[in-house]
Structures are given as structure tokens and as C-alpha cells.
Amino acid sequence: MKILGISGSARTPELSGTYKLVKTILEACGHEYDIISLRGKKICGCTACLGCVKDNVCKQPDDMESLRDKIIEADAYVIGSPNYFSTINAITHALLERLYQFRHREADLLWGKLAIAVGVGGSSGTCCCDEIEKFMSYSFIETIAKVSAQGAPSCYICGYGETCKVGALVMVHGEGYKIRKEDIPDVSKQPEAVNAAVEAGKLMAQRLSKGHNRKDVALKMQKLVMEKFREST
Ligand SMILES: Cc1cc2nc3c(=O)[nH]c(=O)nc-3n(C[C@H](O)[C@H](O)[C@H](O)COP(=O)(O)O)c2cc1C
């Protein structure tokens, strides 16, 4: 079984809480994996050109082309995004929009696969996990776990954090706060987040080794999505 990890963070892997959690989950899972950082990649949103309708291949010439085969080949996904303005960031959104290419005319390239959603924010990443889960469900992929943690807002390193009246530091610590290295949130120093990531990885391994039946999962997800869609219209 092969797992594809995708970190939507714009930061380097060393600085990114999202990347670290995605990697922790992949390692705990114990299956062969590939991890991709979207940092520096050029991925546009879906343009609704419908060029993918006939053959389920998106025709936009950008970095999504090289990811397409990896997405198809993977048996399961770990997808993470930083929290930007209380939702997933633009590049993660763009990538997930482009899964539209796999949805047409009963193409079951992704149906019934499993996913784990990761979200990291200066406050929390839960909104990102929920958003990723929603995208997954449209491809009839089951999100089996969500892992959220607190990452480091840029205000700790931007140079103005201590005096800025509208930044994260005044919100978290109040006025007059002086930056201390030990206060800077780091997901790898949060036992709850690391444990949740390890447990999520183990759950993925369990689900995949128990004779994972994609057809059953696809049917369950299809029913769920259709019901939700009907309710919301
Ligand atoms: C443009 C931008 C908007 C952000 N908006 C939010 C926000 O609304 N809520 C929040 O909790 N954190 C917000 N943050 C902080 C990031 O979520 C935080 O730095 C997180 O650690 C980023 O994940 P990463 O370390 O994987 O890059 C924002 C950061 C940026 C750059």
C-alpha cells in the first residue's frame, strides 16, 4: 500500500507545523509513502473549462500535471493545510479544486480511498481539517481522522510582533509582551498533537491492512454526500 502525503504550507519543511504533522502520520502508518510540499509550486484553481469531462485529465499546464499520477497511484492520503483567514490556504484549495478532473462520468480513480486531514493554525487548525474532509467526501474518499495543532504565527519572527497592535502576539499575550523563544508554538513539542498524529497513522495502517474494500467505502461515502447535497439545496 502506498500513502501520499501533501503539505500545503508555504513554509520550508523545517519551519512548517503542517509538514511536520503530515510526516509524523506517514511514519506512524508504516507503509511506503511519498511526501510532497506545495511550497513554491504553481497550481491554479479550477477554471471550469470542462476540458477534463471526456477523459478525466485536467488540461491546465501547471505543477498539478506532475502530481496527477501520484494522486491516482496512492491508496490513501494525508493532506494538510495551514490556517489562513480561518480556512485552508489558497494553494491547498487550488489543488483540491483540481480533483474535479477525477469526478466525471463515474470515473472511480479516487473513490473509496482513505484520508487523514491535518490543519495547523496560529490558534488552531480544526477549520482546515473540516474543509479538507469536505473536499475528500466529494471524491467519495473517507476521512478517518483529523489532526489539528497550533503552529507559530509569523508575528513571532516578522520583527514587529512586540509592538504591533493587531497581530497574533497582542491577541495571545496582551500588550507589552516580549518574545521568548520558549513561547513560540512548535507542533513537535505538543504531546497531544504528536500523539494524535501517531494514532491517526496507526489507524490508517489498521484500516488498510483489514482488507480495505474500496467499493464499500465508496458506496457509504456516495450515500452520505448525496444526502448532504440534497439537504443543502
Ligand atoms: C496569510 C495568513 C493568514 C493567517 N490567518 C490565520 C487565521 O485566520 N487563524 C489562525 O489561527 N492562524 C492564521 N495564520 C497563522 C498560520 O496558520 C500559522 O502560522 C501556521 O503555523 C501556519 O502553518 P505552517 O507552520 O504549516 O506554515 C495565518 C498566517 C498567514 C500567513
The ligand as a Gaussian input file, in Angstrom:
#p B3LYP/6-31G(d) Opt

LIG

0 1
 C       -1.924000      34.968000       5.383000
 C       -2.018000      34.298000       6.735000
 C       -3.221000      34.254000       7.384000
 C       -3.345000      33.586000       8.609000
 N       -4.569000      33.521000       9.200000
 C       -4.722000      32.807000      10.334000
 C       -6.014000      32.654000      10.924000
 O       -7.022000      33.165000      10.446000
 N       -6.113000      31.910000      12.048000
 C       -5.029000      31.296000      12.628000
 O       -5.199000      30.591000      13.620000
 N       -3.780000      31.434000      12.094000
 C       -3.596000      32.163000      10.964000
 N       -2.346000      32.300000      10.401000
 C       -1.174000      31.677000      11.082000
 C       -0.792000      30.344000      10.471000
 O       -1.897000      29.473000      10.433000
 C        0.335000      29.717000      11.289000
 O        1.487000      30.474000      11.095000
 C        0.604000      28.252000      10.963000
 O        1.658000      27.809000      11.787000
 C        0.970000      28.027000       9.528000
 O        1.217000      26.664000       9.277000
 P        2.671000      26.165000       8.825000
 O        3.556000      26.347000      10.020000
 O        2.493000      24.749000       8.457000
 O        3.068000      27.014000       7.668000
 C       -2.193000      32.989000       9.204000
 C       -0.963000      33.069000       8.541000
 C       -0.871000      33.712000       7.319000
 C        0.475000      33.764000       6.603000

